[in-house]
Amino acid sequence: MEQLKRVILENGSVVSDGVLKVDSFLNHQIDTNLMIKVGKEFASRFKQSNITKVLTLESSGIAPSFMAAQDLGVPLIFARKRKSLTMNNDVYTSTVYSYTKETSNEIAVSKSFLSLGDNVLIIDDFLANGQAALGLANIVEQAGANVSGIGIVIEKSFQEGRSKLEQAGYRVESLARIQSLDNGKVSFLEEKALV
């Protein structure tokens, strides 16, 4: 997605060789026009997958997931990192390690929101080591639902997340694939055109 790549180059900030800061448009302040286009792109890529639910992890995945769910005409569910007082024990849970925060969180989704036979599109803001997506996929599978695919806004292709997800049999669609953040510069993975 060329517009997303341009915004990353113009507004993203390389913190280290492994960390890209995108808080000016994705995970603190939201560029709503960009997120509408991101959502439409995910909806277009997964429109033939009979999606019945979109699932993400609070909070940075909510904006792109909302836009995709809106375009697909299906509900959006977000896994909670902290159990609220209104959430009973009737939940699916999984443990997710956050690379950027260096902490593990137990995530939860109420059993009333995922059903046997649901076709679920998982969307997340970043793919690095694949822990968030694998945790969400685990929750979908606990419900007896189907992971129809995993949509990623920004993939750090130099880390092992994609290979873990593909080895587990999941379809992964990333809108921007970063090859490197070396020397404070973002370089994108050039995808080969199919012949």
Contacts in CASP RR format, 6 or more apart in sequence:
PFRMAT RR
TARGET T0000
AUTHOR 0000-0000-0000
METHOD contacts of the structure
MODEL  1
MEQLKRVILENGSVVSDGVLKVDSFLNHQIDTNLMIKVGKEFASRFKQSN
ITKVLTLESSGIAPSFMAAQDLGVPLIFARKRKSLTMNNDVYTSTVYSYT
KETSNEIAVSKSFLSLGDNVLIIDDFLANGQAALGLANIVEQAGANVSGI
GIVIEKSFQEGRSKLEQAGYRVESLARIQSLDNGKVSFLEEKALV
1 37 0 8 1.000
1 38 0 8 1.000
1 41 0 8 1.000
1 175 0 8 1.000
1 176 0 8 1.000
3 34 0 8 1.000
3 37 0 8 1.000
4 34 0 8 1.000
4 37 0 8 1.000
4 38 0 8 1.000
4 153 0 8 1.000
4 154 0 8 1.000
4 175 0 8 1.000
4 176 0 8 1.000
5 176 0 8 1.000
5 188 0 8 1.000
7 25 0 8 1.000
7 31 0 8 1.000
7 34 0 8 1.000
8 20 0 8 1.000
8 22 0 8 1.000
8 154 0 8 1.000
8 176 0 8 1.000
8 178 0 8 1.000
8 186 0 8 1.000
9 186 0 8 1.000
11 22 0 8 1.000
11 24 0 8 1.000
11 25 0 8 1.000
12 20 0 8 1.000
12 21 0 8 1.000
12 22 0 8 1.000
12 24 0 8 1.000
12 25 0 8 1.000
12 186 0 8 1.000
13 20 0 8 1.000
13 21 0 8 1.000
13 22 0 8 1.000
14 20 0 8 1.000
14 21 0 8 1.000
14 181 0 8 1.000
14 184 0 8 1.000
14 185 0 8 1.000
14 186 0 8 1.000
15 21 0 8 1.000
16 181 0 8 1.000
17 180 0 8 1.000
17 181 0 8 1.000
17 182 0 8 1.000
17 184 0 8 1.000
18 128 0 8 1.000
18 156 0 8 1.000
18 158 0 8 1.000
18 159 0 8 1.000
18 181 0 8 1.000
19 100 0 8 1.000
19 181 0 8 1.000
20 154 0 8 1.000
20 156 0 8 1.000
20 178 0 8 1.000
20 181 0 8 1.000
20 186 0 8 1.000
22 125 0 8 1.000
22 154 0 8 1.000
23 29 0 8 1.000
24 31 0 8 1.000
25 31 0 8 1.000
25 34 0 8 1.000
26 35 0 8 1.000
26 60 0 8 1.000
26 63 0 8 1.000
26 64 0 8 1.000
26 125 0 8 1.000
26 153 0 8 1.000
26 154 0 8 1.000
27 59 0 8 1.000
27 60 0 8 1.000
27 61 0 8 1.000
27 125 0 8 1.000
30 63 0 8 1.000
32 63 0 8 1.000
35 63 0 8 1.000
35 64 0 8 1.000
35 66 0 8 1.000
35 67 0 8 1.000
36 67 0 8 1.000
38 64 0 8 1.000
38 67 0 8 1.000
38 68 0 8 1.000
38 153 0 8 1.000
38 175 0 8 1.000
39 64 0 8 1.000
39 67 0 8 1.000
39 68 0 8 1.000
39 70 0 8 1.000
39 71 0 8 1.000
40 67 0 8 1.000
40 68 0 8 1.000
40 71 0 8 1.000
41 175 0 8 1.000
42 64 0 8 1.000
42 67 0 8 1.000
42 68 0 8 1.000
42 71 0 8 1.000
42 121 0 8 1.000
42 123 0 8 1.000
42 151 0 8 1.000
42 173 0 8 1.000
42 175 0 8 1.000
43 68 0 8 1.000
43 71 0 8 1.000
43 72 0 8 1.000
45 151 0 8 1.000
45 173 0 8 1.000
46 68 0 8 1.000
46 72 0 8 1.000
46 121 0 8 1.000
46 148 0 8 1.000
46 149 0 8 1.000
46 151 0 8 1.000
46 173 0 8 1.000
47 72 0 8 1.000
49 119 0 8 1.000
49 121 0 8 1.000
49 148 0 8 1.000
49 149 0 8 1.000
50 119 0 8 1.000
50 148 0 8 1.000
51 72 0 8 1.000
51 74 0 8 1.000
51 119 0 8 1.000
51 120 0 8 1.000
51 121 0 8 1.000
51 148 0 8 1.000
52 74 0 8 1.000
52 117 0 8 1.000
52 118 0 8 1.000
52 119 0 8 1.000
52 120 0 8 1.000
53 69 0 8 1.000
53 74 0 8 1.000
53 75 0 8 1.000
53 76 0 8 1.000
53 77 0 8 1.000
53 113 0 8 1.000
53 114 0 8 1.000
53 118 0 8 1.000
53 119 0 8 1.000
53 120 0 8 1.000
53 121 0 8 1.000
53 145 0 8 1.000
54 65 0 8 1.000
54 68 0 8 1.000
54 69 0 8 1.000
54 72 0 8 1.000
54 74 0 8 1.000
54 75 0 8 1.000
54 76 0 8 1.000
54 77 0 8 1.000
54 120 0 8 1.000
54 121 0 8 1.000
54 122 0 8 1.000
54 123 0 8 1.000
55 65 0 8 1.000
55 76 0 8 1.000
55 77 0 8 1.000
55 78 0 8 1.000
55 79 0 8 1.000
55 109 0 8 1.000
55 114 0 8 1.000
55 120 0 8 1.000
55 121 0 8 1.000
55 122 0 8 1.000
55 123 0 8 1.000
55 136 0 8 1.000
55 139 0 8 1.000
55 140 0 8 1.000
56 62 0 8 1.000
56 64 0 8 1.000
56 65 0 8 1.000
56 76 0 8 1.000
56 77 0 8 1.000
56 78 0 8 1.000
56 79 0 8 1.000
56 122 0 8 1.000
56 123 0 8 1.000
56 124 0 8 1.000
56 136 0 8 1.000
57 78 0 8 1.000
57 79 0 8 1.000
57 81 0 8 1.000
57 96 0 8 1.000
57 107 0 8 1.000
57 124 0 8 1.000
57 132 0 8 1.000
57 136 0 8 1.000
58 78 0 8 1.000
58 79 0 8 1.000
58 80 0 8 1.000
58 81 0 8 1.000
59 78 0 8 1.000
60 124 0 8 1.000
60 125 0 8 1.000
60 126 0 8 1.000
61 78 0 8 1.000
61 123 0 8 1.000
61 124 0 8 1.000
61 125 0 8 1.000
61 153 0 8 1.000
62 76 0 8 1.000
62 78 0 8 1.000
64 123 0 8 1.000
64 125 0 8 1.000
64 153 0 8 1.000
65 76 0 8 1.000
65 78 0 8 1.000
65 123 0 8 1.000
66 76 0 8 1.000
68 121 0 8 1.000
68 123 0 8 1.000
69 75 0 8 1.000
69 76 0 8 1.000
72 121 0 8 1.000
75 113 0 8 1.000
77 109 0 8 1.000
77 113 0 8 1.000
77 114 0 8 1.000
79 94 0 8 1.000
79 107 0 8 1.000
79 108 0 8 1.000
79 109 0 8 1.000
79 136 0 8 1.000
79 139 0 8 1.000
80 87 0 8 1.000
80 107 0 8 1.000
80 108 0 8 1.000
80 109 0 8 1.000
81 105 0 8 1.000
81 106 0 8 1.000
81 107 0 8 1.000
82 105 0 8 1.000
83 91 0 8 1.000
83 108 0 8 1.000
87 108 0 8 1.000
87 110 0 8 1.000
88 110 0 8 1.000
90 110 0 8 1.000
90 111 0 8 1.000
90 112 0 8 1.000
91 108 0 8 1.000
91 109 0 8 1.000
91 110 0 8 1.000
91 111 0 8 1.000
92 108 0 8 1.000
92 109 0 8 1.000
92 111 0 8 1.000
92 114 0 8 1.000
92 139 0 8 1.000
92 142 0 8 1.000
92 143 0 8 1.000
93 106 0 8 1.000
93 107 0 8 1.000
93 108 0 8 1.000
93 139 0 8 1.000
94 106 0 8 1.000
94 107 0 8 1.000
94 135 0 8 1.000
94 136 0 8 1.000
94 138 0 8 1.000
94 139 0 8 1.000
94 142 0 8 1.000
95 104 0 8 1.000
95 105 0 8 1.000
95 106 0 8 1.000
95 107 0 8 1.000
95 135 0 8 1.000
96 104 0 8 1.000
96 105 0 8 1.000
96 106 0 8 1.000
96 107 0 8 1.000
96 131 0 8 1.000
96 132 0 8 1.000
96 134 0 8 1.000
96 135 0 8 1.000
97 103 0 8 1.000
97 104 0 8 1.000
97 129 0 8 1.000
97 131 0 8 1.000
98 104 0 8 1.000
98 105 0 8 1.000
98 131 0 8 1.000
98 132 0 8 1.000
99 128 0 8 1.000
99 129 0 8 1.000
99 131 0 8 1.000
100 128 0 8 1.000
107 135 0 8 1.000
107 136 0 8 1.000
107 139 0 8 1.000
109 139 0 8 1.000
109 143 0 8 1.000
111 143 0 8 1.000
114 120 0 8 1.000
114 139 0 8 1.000
114 140 0 8 1.000
114 143 0 8 1.000
114 144 0 8 1.000
114 145 0 8 1.000
115 143 0 8 1.000
115 145 0 8 1.000
116 143 0 8 1.000
116 144 0 8 1.000
116 145 0 8 1.000
117 144 0 8 1.000
117 145 0 8 1.000
117 146 0 8 1.000
118 140 0 8 1.000
118 143 0 8 1.000
118 144 0 8 1.000
118 145 0 8 1.000
118 146 0 8 1.000
119 145 0 8 1.000
119 146 0 8 1.000
119 148 0 8 1.000
120 140 0 8 1.000
120 145 0 8 1.000
120 146 0 8 1.000
120 147 0 8 1.000
120 148 0 8 1.000
120 149 0 8 1.000
121 148 0 8 1.000
121 149 0 8 1.000
121 150 0 8 1.000
121 151 0 8 1.000
122 133 0 8 1.000
122 136 0 8 1.000
122 137 0 8 1.000
122 140 0 8 1.000
122 147 0 8 1.000
122 149 0 8 1.000
122 150 0 8 1.000
122 151 0 8 1.000
123 150 0 8 1.000
123 151 0 8 1.000
123 152 0 8 1.000
123 153 0 8 1.000
124 132 0 8 1.000
124 133 0 8 1.000
124 136 0 8 1.000
124 150 0 8 1.000
124 151 0 8 1.000
124 152 0 8 1.000
124 153 0 8 1.000
125 152 0 8 1.000
125 153 0 8 1.000
125 154 0 8 1.000
126 132 0 8 1.000
126 152 0 8 1.000
126 153 0 8 1.000
126 154 0 8 1.000
126 155 0 8 1.000
126 156 0 8 1.000
127 133 0 8 1.000
127 150 0 8 1.000
127 152 0 8 1.000
127 154 0 8 1.000
127 155 0 8 1.000
127 156 0 8 1.000
127 159 0 8 1.000
127 161 0 8 1.000
127 162 0 8 1.000
127 165 0 8 1.000
127 172 0 8 1.000
127 174 0 8 1.000
128 156 0 8 1.000
128 159 0 8 1.000
128 161 0 8 1.000
129 159 0 8 1.000
129 160 0 8 1.000
129 161 0 8 1.000
129 164 0 8 1.000
130 160 0 8 1.000
130 161 0 8 1.000
130 164 0 8 1.000
130 165 0 8 1.000
133 150 0 8 1.000
133 152 0 8 1.000
133 161 0 8 1.000
133 165 0 8 1.000
133 170 0 8 1.000
134 164 0 8 1.000
134 165 0 8 1.000
134 168 0 8 1.000
137 147 0 8 1.000
137 150 0 8 1.000
137 165 0 8 1.000
137 168 0 8 1.000
137 170 0 8 1.000
140 146 0 8 1.000
140 147 0 8 1.000
141 147 0 8 1.000
147 170 0 8 1.000
148 171 0 8 1.000
149 170 0 8 1.000
149 171 0 8 1.000
149 172 0 8 1.000
149 173 0 8 1.000
150 165 0 8 1.000
150 170 0 8 1.000
150 171 0 8 1.000
150 172 0 8 1.000
150 173 0 8 1.000
151 172 0 8 1.000
151 173 0 8 1.000
151 174 0 8 1.000
151 175 0 8 1.000
152 172 0 8 1.000
152 173 0 8 1.000
152 174 0 8 1.000
152 175 0 8 1.000
153 174 0 8 1.000
153 175 0 8 1.000
153 176 0 8 1.000
154 174 0 8 1.000
154 175 0 8 1.000
154 176 0 8 1.000
154 178 0 8 1.000
155 161 0 8 1.000
155 162 0 8 1.000
155 172 0 8 1.000
155 174 0 8 1.000
155 176 0 8 1.000
155 177 0 8 1.000
155 178 0 8 1.000
156 178 0 8 1.000
156 181 0 8 1.000
157 174 0 8 1.000
157 177 0 8 1.000
157 178 0 8 1.000
157 179 0 8 1.000
157 189 0 8 1.000
158 178 0 8 1.000
158 179 0 8 1.000
158 180 0 8 1.000
158 181 0 8 1.000
162 172 0 8 1.000
162 174 0 8 1.000
165 172 0 8 1.000
166 172 0 8 1.000
176 188 0 8 1.000
177 188 0 8 1.000
177 189 0 8 1.000
177 191 0 8 1.000
178 186 0 8 1.000
178 187 0 8 1.000
178 188 0 8 1.000
178 189 0 8 1.000
179 187 0 8 1.000
179 188 0 8 1.000
179 189 0 8 1.000
179 190 0 8 1.000
180 186 0 8 1.000
180 187 0 8 1.000
181 187 0 8 1.000
END
